[in-house]
Amino acid sequence: MTDSRSEPVPLAALRAALAHRPRRLYVWDVPPLRTGGVSDDAARAALGVLEALRDAPAGAEGTVRRVALGMQCDYVDLGEVGRARRAADGQVVWWPTA
């Protein structure tokens, strides 16, 4: 009987393979308040937008965008994930766009 499991992969080889995988990054910003941030967790980025909009005037919007780290240590925009707006009644309304 033969063992059907794969041969173990050396840790260094695994690290090398994972190093080429792009890390998921999310940029959030609320332009009217000049605030924003970066997170590797989409939910945490959305929470940043929602918390910032609590203190924003009615009509203010914030977004969460998926990004990748570019070759020159800049962010490459991969598209909007979601958007939120503070309504006139003070409620913050969130809608996904991806």
DSSP file (Angstrom, degrees, kcal/mol; ACC not computed):
  #  RESIDUE AA STRUCTURE BP1 BP2  ACC     N-H-->O    O-->H-N    N-H-->O    O-->H-N    TCO  KAPPA ALPHA  PHI   PSI    X-CA   Y-CA   Z-CA
    1    1 A M              0   0    0      0, 0.0     2,-0.3     0, 0.0     0, 0.0   0.000 360.0 360.0 360.0 134.1    0.0    0.0    0.0
    2    2 A T        -     0   0    0      2,-0.0     2,-0.5     1,-0.0     0, 0.0  -0.718 360.0-112.7-104.1 154.8    1.4    3.4   -0.9
    3    3 A D        -     0   0    0     -2,-0.3    -1,-0.0     1,-0.1     0, 0.0  -0.743  21.0-162.5 -85.3 123.0    0.9    6.7    0.9
    4    4 A S        +     0   0    0     -2,-0.5    -1,-0.1     2,-0.0     2,-0.1   0.508  56.1 108.0 -86.7  -3.9   -1.2    9.0   -1.3
    5    5 A R  S    S-     0   0    0      1,-0.1    -2,-0.1     3,-0.0     2,-0.0  -0.394  76.1-106.2 -72.3 151.8   -0.1   12.2    0.6
    6    6 A S        -     0   0    0      1,-0.1    -1,-0.1    -2,-0.1     3,-0.1  -0.314  40.2 -93.0 -70.6 158.2    2.2   14.6   -1.0
    7    7 A E        -     0   0    0      1,-0.1    -1,-0.1    -2,-0.0     2,-0.0  -0.450  53.1 -95.0 -66.0 145.0    5.8   14.9    0.0
    8    8 A P        -     0   0    0      0, 0.0    -1,-0.1     0, 0.0    -3,-0.0  -0.346  36.5-131.9 -62.9 145.4    6.3   17.5    2.7
    9    9 A V        -     0   0    0     -3,-0.1     5,-0.1     1,-0.0    -3,-0.0  -0.857  23.3-112.6 -99.8 130.2    7.4   20.9    1.4
   10   10 A P     >  -     0   0    0      0, 0.0     4,-2.1     0, 0.0     3,-0.4  -0.314  25.1-120.4 -59.2 144.5   10.4   22.6    3.1
   11   11 A L  H  > S+     0   0    0      1,-0.2     4,-2.7     2,-0.2     5,-0.2   0.869 112.5  55.4 -56.3 -40.1    9.4   25.7    5.0
   12   12 A A  H  > S+     0   0    0      1,-0.2     4,-2.1     2,-0.2    -1,-0.2   0.890 107.8  49.0 -62.4 -39.1   11.7   27.9    2.9
   13   13 A A  H  > S+     0   0    0     -3,-0.4     4,-2.2     2,-0.2    -1,-0.2   0.890 111.2  50.1 -67.8 -38.7   10.0   26.7   -0.3
   14   14 A L  H  X S+     0   0    0     -4,-2.1     4,-2.4     2,-0.2    -2,-0.2   0.925 110.7  49.0 -64.8 -44.7    6.5   27.4    1.1
   15   15 A R  H  X S+     0   0    0     -4,-2.7     4,-1.8     1,-0.2    -2,-0.2   0.908 110.7  50.8 -61.4 -41.4    7.6   30.9    2.2
   16   16 A A  H  X S+     0   0    0     -4,-2.1     4,-0.6     1,-0.2    -1,-0.2   0.904 111.1  48.2 -63.1 -41.3    9.0   31.6   -1.3
   17   17 A A  H >< S+     0   0    0     -4,-2.2     3,-0.7     1,-0.2    -2,-0.2   0.905 113.7  46.3 -66.3 -41.2    5.8   30.4   -3.0
   18   18 A L  H >< S+     0   0    0     -4,-2.4     3,-1.5     1,-0.2    -1,-0.2   0.771  99.3  70.0 -73.1 -25.4    3.6   32.5   -0.7
   19   19 A A  H 3< S+     0   0    0     -4,-1.8    -1,-0.2     1,-0.3    -2,-0.2   0.773  95.3  55.0 -64.0 -24.9    5.8   35.6   -1.1
   20   20 A H  T << S+     0   0    0     -3,-0.7    -1,-0.3    -4,-0.6    -2,-0.2   0.532  85.8  97.1 -87.7  -5.9    4.6   35.9   -4.7
   21   21 A R  S <  S-     0   0    0     -3,-1.5     2,-0.2    -4,-0.2    -3,-0.0  -0.709  81.1-120.9 -82.5 128.9    0.9   36.0   -3.7
   22   22 A P        -     0   0    0      0, 0.0     2,-0.3     0, 0.0    -2,-0.1  -0.488  24.3-124.5 -70.1 137.2   -0.4   39.5   -3.5
   23   23 A R        -     0   0    0     -2,-0.2     2,-0.5     1,-0.1    46,-0.2  -0.600  26.2-112.5 -78.5 139.1   -1.8   40.4   -0.1
   24   24 A R        +     0   0    0     -2,-0.3     2,-0.4    16,-0.1    44,-0.1  -0.614  43.2 179.9 -74.2 124.7   -5.3   41.7   -0.1
   25   25 A L  E     -A   67   0A   0     42,-1.0    42,-2.5    -2,-0.5     2,-0.4  -0.960  14.2-161.5-128.7 146.7   -5.3   45.3    0.8
   26   26 A Y  E     -AB  66  39A   0     13,-3.0    13,-2.4    -2,-0.4     2,-0.5  -0.995   3.7-157.6-131.6 128.6   -8.2   47.8    1.2
   27   27 A V  E     -AB  65  38A   0     38,-2.7    38,-2.8    -2,-0.4     2,-0.4  -0.896  12.5-170.7-103.6 131.1   -8.0   51.6    1.2
   28   28 A W  E     +AB  64  37A   0      9,-2.6     9,-2.3    -2,-0.5     2,-0.3  -0.944   8.6 170.1-120.4 146.0  -10.8   53.5    2.8
   29   29 A D  E     -AB  63  36A   0     34,-2.0    34,-2.2    -2,-0.4     7,-0.3  -0.996  29.9-161.6-154.4 151.8  -11.4   57.2    2.7
   30   30 A V  E >>> - B   0  35A   0      5,-3.0     3,-1.4    -2,-0.3     5,-1.3  -0.843  18.1-167.3-128.4  89.7  -13.9   59.9    3.6
   31   31 A P  G >45S+     0   0    0      0, 0.0     3,-1.1     0, 0.0    -1,-0.1   0.822  80.7  59.7 -54.7 -40.4  -12.8   62.9    1.5
   32   32 A P  G 345S+     0   0    0      0, 0.0    30,-0.1     0, 0.0    28,-0.0   0.825 115.4  37.0 -60.5 -26.6  -14.9   65.6    3.2
   33   33 A L  G <45S-     0   0    0     -3,-1.4     3,-0.1     2,-0.2    27,-0.0   0.447 105.9-128.6-100.2  -1.7  -13.2   64.8    6.5
   34   34 A R  T <<5 +     0   0    0     -3,-1.1     2,-0.3    -4,-0.7    -5,-0.0   0.920  66.0 127.5  51.9  48.4   -9.8   64.2    4.9
   35   35 A T  E   < +B   30   0A   0     -5,-1.3    -5,-3.0     2,-0.0     2,-0.3  -0.949  20.8 126.1-133.1 154.2   -9.5   60.9    6.7
   36   36 A G  E     -B   29   0A   0     -2,-0.3     2,-0.3    -7,-0.3    -7,-0.3  -0.976  22.3-166.7 178.4-176.4   -8.7   57.4    5.6
   37   37 A G  E     -B   28   0A   0     -9,-2.3    -9,-2.6    -2,-0.3     2,-0.4  -0.973  21.9-106.4-173.5-177.2   -6.6   54.3    6.1
   38   38 A V  E     +B   27   0A   0     -2,-0.3     2,-0.3   -11,-0.2   -11,-0.2  -0.984  32.6 169.2-131.6 140.5   -5.4   51.0    4.8
   39   39 A S  E     -B   26   0A   0    -13,-2.4   -13,-3.0    -2,-0.4    -2,-0.0  -0.982  39.5-138.7-146.5 156.5   -6.3   47.5    6.1
   40   40 A D  S    S+     0   0    0     -2,-0.3     2,-0.4   -15,-0.2   -16,-0.1   0.251  92.6  73.5 -95.5  11.9   -5.8   43.9    5.0
   41   41 A D     >  -     0   0    0    -15,-0.2     4,-2.0     1,-0.1     5,-0.2  -0.978  67.6-156.4-128.8 116.9   -9.4   43.3    6.2
   42   42 A A  H  > S+     0   0    0     -2,-0.4     4,-2.4     1,-0.2     5,-0.2   0.870  96.3  52.9 -61.2 -38.3  -12.3   44.6    4.1
   43   43 A A  H  > S+     0   0    0      1,-0.2     4,-2.2     2,-0.2    -1,-0.2   0.895 108.4  50.0 -65.7 -39.4  -14.7   44.6    7.1
   44   44 A R  H  > S+     0   0    0      2,-0.2     4,-1.8     1,-0.2    -1,-0.2   0.891 110.5  50.3 -66.1 -38.9  -12.2   46.7    9.2
   45   45 A A  H  X S+     0   0    0     -4,-2.0     4,-1.8     2,-0.2    -2,-0.2   0.917 110.1  50.0 -64.3 -43.1  -11.9   49.2    6.3
   46   46 A A  H  X S+     0   0    0     -4,-2.4     4,-2.5     1,-0.2    -2,-0.2   0.889 108.1  53.6 -62.2 -39.1  -15.7   49.5    6.0
   47   47 A L  H  X S+     0   0    0     -4,-2.2     4,-2.8     1,-0.2     5,-0.2   0.872 104.3  55.9 -63.5 -37.0  -15.8   50.1    9.8
   48   48 A G  H  X S+     0   0    0     -4,-1.8     4,-2.0     2,-0.2    -1,-0.2   0.912 109.5  46.1 -60.2 -42.8  -13.3   52.9    9.4
   49   49 A V  H  X S+     0   0    0     -4,-1.8     4,-2.4     2,-0.2    -2,-0.2   0.945 113.6  48.3 -63.8 -48.6  -15.7   54.6    6.8
   50   50 A L  H  X S+     0   0    0     -4,-2.5     4,-0.8     1,-0.2    -2,-0.2   0.899 112.4  48.3 -62.2 -42.0  -18.7   54.1    9.0
   51   51 A E  H >< S+     0   0    0     -4,-2.8     3,-0.6     1,-0.2     4,-0.5   0.908 112.4  49.0 -65.2 -41.3  -17.0   55.5   12.1
   52   52 A A  H >< S+     0   0    0     -4,-2.0     3,-1.1     1,-0.2    -2,-0.2   0.885 106.6  56.3 -65.3 -38.5  -15.7   58.5   10.2
   53   53 A L  H >< S+     0   0    0     -4,-2.4     3,-1.1     1,-0.2    -1,-0.2   0.690  88.7  76.1 -70.4 -17.5  -19.2   59.2    8.7
   54   54 A R  T << S+     0   0    0     -4,-0.8    -1,-0.2    -3,-0.6    -2,-0.2   0.859 104.7  36.7 -58.5 -33.7  -20.7   59.4   12.2
   55   55 A D  T <  S+     0   0    0     -3,-1.1    -1,-0.3    -4,-0.5    -2,-0.2   0.312 100.3 103.8-100.7   7.4  -19.2   62.9   12.6
   56   56 A A  S <  S-     0   0    0     -3,-1.1     3,-0.1    -4,-0.1     2,-0.1  -0.490  76.3-102.8 -90.1 158.0  -19.6   64.0    8.9
   57   57 A P    >   -     0   0    0      0, 0.0     3,-1.9     0, 0.0    29,-0.3  -0.365  54.0 -77.9 -71.8 159.7  -22.2   66.4    7.6
   58   58 A A  T 3  S+     0   0    0      1,-0.2    29,-0.2    30,-0.1    30,-0.1  -0.299 119.7  29.3 -56.7 138.7  -25.2   65.0    5.7
   59   59 A G  T 3  S+     0   0    0     27,-3.7    -1,-0.2     1,-0.3    28,-0.1   0.236  84.6 137.7  93.2 -12.8  -24.4   64.0    2.2
   60   60 A A    <   -     0   0    0     -3,-1.9    26,-2.5    26,-0.2    -1,-0.3  -0.398  36.4-158.9 -67.5 143.3  -20.8   63.1    3.0
   61   61 A E  E     - C   0  85A   0     24,-0.2     2,-0.3    -3,-0.1    24,-0.2  -0.887  12.7-170.8-124.6 154.9  -19.6   59.9    1.3
   62   62 A G  E     - C   0  84A   0     22,-2.2    22,-2.6    -2,-0.3     2,-0.3  -0.965   8.6-157.3-138.4 157.0  -16.8   57.4    2.0
   63   63 A T  E     -AC  29  83A   0    -34,-2.2   -34,-2.0    -2,-0.3     2,-0.4  -0.923  13.5-147.9-134.2 158.0  -15.5   54.5    0.0
   64   64 A V  E     -AC  28  82A   0     18,-2.4    17,-3.4    -2,-0.3    18,-1.6  -0.999  23.8-174.3-121.8 128.7  -13.6   51.2    0.3
   65   65 A R  E     -AC  27  80A   0    -38,-2.8   -38,-2.7    -2,-0.4     2,-0.4  -0.955  24.6-126.0-125.0 142.1  -11.4   50.2   -2.6
   66   66 A R  E     +AC  26  79A   0     13,-2.9    12,-3.2    -2,-0.4    13,-0.5  -0.725  39.6 175.2 -82.8 133.6   -9.4   47.0   -3.2
   67   67 A V  E     -AC  25  77A   0    -42,-2.5   -42,-1.0    -2,-0.4     2,-0.3  -0.889  23.0-148.3-135.4 165.1   -5.7   47.9   -4.0
   68   68 A A  E     - C   0  76A   0      8,-1.8     8,-3.3    -2,-0.3     2,-0.5  -0.941  34.4-101.1-128.6 154.9   -2.5   46.1   -4.6
   69   69 A L  E     - C   0  75A   0     -2,-0.3     6,-0.2   -46,-0.2   -46,-0.0  -0.663  43.3-141.4 -78.0 124.4    1.0   47.3   -3.8
   70   70 A G    >   -     0   0    0      4,-4.5     3,-1.4    -2,-0.5    -1,-0.1  -0.190  25.2 -99.0 -81.8 175.0    2.6   48.6   -6.9
   71   71 A M  T 3  S+     0   0    0      1,-0.3    -1,-0.1     2,-0.1    -2,-0.0   0.718 123.1  49.0 -67.4 -22.3    6.2   48.3   -8.1
   72   72 A Q  T 3  S-     0   0    0      2,-0.1    -1,-0.3     0, 0.0     3,-0.1  -0.052 125.7 -96.2-108.9  31.7    7.1   51.8   -6.8
   73   73 A C  S <  S+     0   0    0     -3,-1.4     2,-0.2     1,-0.2    -2,-0.1   0.805  90.2 121.9  58.2  32.5    5.5   51.3   -3.4
   74   74 A D        -     0   0    0     -6,-0.0    -4,-4.5     0, 0.0     2,-0.5  -0.652  68.2 -99.4-111.0 174.2    2.3   53.0   -4.5
   75   75 A Y  E     -C   69   0A   0     -6,-0.2     2,-0.6    -2,-0.2    -6,-0.2  -0.835  23.5-150.7-100.0 133.1   -1.2   51.5   -4.5
   76   76 A V  E     -C   68   0A   0     -8,-3.3    -8,-1.8    -2,-0.5     2,-0.3  -0.906  23.8-126.9-100.3 120.4   -2.7   50.1   -7.7
   77   77 A D  E     +C   67   0A   0     -2,-0.6   -10,-0.2   -10,-0.2     3,-0.1  -0.517  28.7 178.1 -72.5 124.5   -6.5   50.6   -7.7
   78   78 A L  E     -     0   0A   0    -12,-3.2   -11,-0.2     1,-0.3    -1,-0.1   0.311  56.7 -75.3-108.7   5.5   -8.3   47.3   -8.3
   79   79 A G  E     -C   66   0A   0    -13,-0.5   -13,-2.9     0, 0.0    -1,-0.3  -0.263  53.6 -62.9 120.0 156.5  -11.8   48.7   -7.9
   80   80 A E  E     -C   65   0A   0    -15,-0.2   -15,-0.3     1,-0.1     3,-0.1  -0.510  32.7-175.1 -75.7 138.0  -14.4   49.9   -5.5
   81   81 A V  E     -     0   0A   0    -17,-3.4    16,-2.1     1,-0.4    17,-1.3   0.762  65.6 -19.0-100.3 -37.7  -15.7   47.4   -2.9
   82   82 A G  E     -CD  64  96A   0    -18,-1.6   -18,-2.4    14,-0.3    -1,-0.4  -0.990  51.3-147.4-166.7 166.5  -18.3   49.6   -1.3
   83   83 A R  E     -CD  63  95A   0     12,-2.3    12,-2.8    -2,-0.3     2,-0.3  -0.990   9.3-165.3-143.2 146.0  -19.6   53.1   -0.6
   84   84 A A  E     -CD  62  94A   0    -22,-2.6   -22,-2.2    -2,-0.3     2,-0.4  -0.962   2.0-168.2-133.3 152.6  -21.4   54.7    2.3
   85   85 A R  E     -CD  61  93A   0      8,-2.3     8,-2.8    -2,-0.3     2,-0.7  -1.000  23.1-127.4-140.9 140.5  -23.3   58.0    2.6
   86   86 A R  E     - D   0  92A   0    -26,-2.5   -27,-3.7    -2,-0.4     6,-0.2  -0.795  32.5-143.6 -87.9 121.4  -24.5   59.9    5.6
   87   87 A A    >   -     0   0    0      4,-3.3     3,-1.9    -2,-0.7   -27,-0.1  -0.283  25.2-103.5 -80.3 167.2  -28.2   60.7    5.1
   88   88 A A  T 3  S+     0   0    0      1,-0.3   -30,-0.1   -30,-0.1    -1,-0.1   0.794 121.4  57.7 -61.6 -29.5  -30.0   63.9    6.2
   89   89 A D  T 3  S-     0   0    0      2,-0.1    -1,-0.3     1,-0.1     3,-0.1   0.408 122.1-105.2 -83.8   4.3  -31.6   62.0    9.1
   90   90 A G  S <  S+     0   0    0     -3,-1.9    -2,-0.1     1,-0.3     2,-0.1   0.274  78.1 132.4  93.8 -12.2  -28.1   61.1   10.4
   91   91 A Q        -     0   0    0     -5,-0.1    -4,-3.3     1,-0.0     2,-0.6  -0.449  52.9-135.7 -72.2 146.6  -28.2   57.4    9.4
   92   92 A V  E     -D   86   0A   0     -6,-0.2     2,-0.5    -2,-0.1    -6,-0.2  -0.930  18.7-159.4-104.6 122.1  -25.2   56.0    7.5
   93   93 A V  E     -D   85   0A   0     -8,-2.8    -8,-2.3    -2,-0.6     2,-0.4  -0.880   5.7-165.2-106.4 129.4  -26.3   53.9    4.5
   94   94 A W  E     +D   84   0A   0     -2,-0.5   -10,-0.2   -10,-0.2    -2,-0.0  -0.914   8.7 177.8-114.4 137.0  -23.8   51.4    3.1
   95   95 A W  E     -D   83   0A   0    -12,-2.8   -12,-2.3    -2,-0.4     2,-0.2  -0.983  25.8-128.5-139.8 132.4  -24.0   49.6   -0.2
   96   96 A P  E     -D   82   0A   0      0, 0.0   -14,-0.3     0, 0.0   -15,-0.1  -0.486  18.9-175.6 -72.8 145.0  -21.6   47.2   -1.8
   97   97 A T              0   0    0    -16,-2.1   -15,-0.2    -2,-0.2   -17,-0.1   0.421 360.0 360.0-119.7  -2.7  -20.4   48.0   -5.3
   98   98 A A              0   0    0    -17,-1.3   -16,-0.1   -19,-0.1   -17,-0.1   0.434 360.0 360.0 -98.0 360.0  -18.3   44.9   -6.1
